[in-house]
Amino acid sequence: MDWYTCVEIKSESLKSFVYWGLLAGTPLIMVFNVIVLPKGFKKSFGIIIPTLVLLYIFLSNPLVILFNKDNWKTQTIIYKSRTSHNKTIEYQMQDKGALGYNRRTVQVNYIAPLLVVIHTPPQNYKNYPDWIKADKDIN
């Protein structure tokens, strides 16, 4: 999910709920649709969608999905935007357990407290006049 879109869930508990709901809920919904829905278009449509989701899950490997549910944590806010208080350039780290840490510097646009849009920062953002140096340590 995070691999295909630039929108990320910031809350680790909500992200875990969504991932576990996708992994456990899809087979349950498919069984429910097979048992409860009457024959016809609704039943075939109610079985096709969960089947496609299950196919996606198994093609992308369920363990990879579970291991990628860890959130990126902001370590330092490097720059803030002059024009929008929701835009920052941040240095983030992701704990991979015994495998160490993933690191990245990204431009973050906060949509809501739980959702953010991630972009690669512009080239030479240090020279842009609309970015103010912040150097604010978070973690």
ABEGO torsion letter per residue (X at the ends): XAAABABBBABAAAAAAAAAAAAAAAAAAAAAAAAABBBEAAAAAAAAAAAAAAAAAAAAEAAAAAAAABBBBBABBABBBAABAABBBBBBBBBAEAAEBBBBBBBBBBABAABBBBBBBBBGAAABAABBBAGBBAX
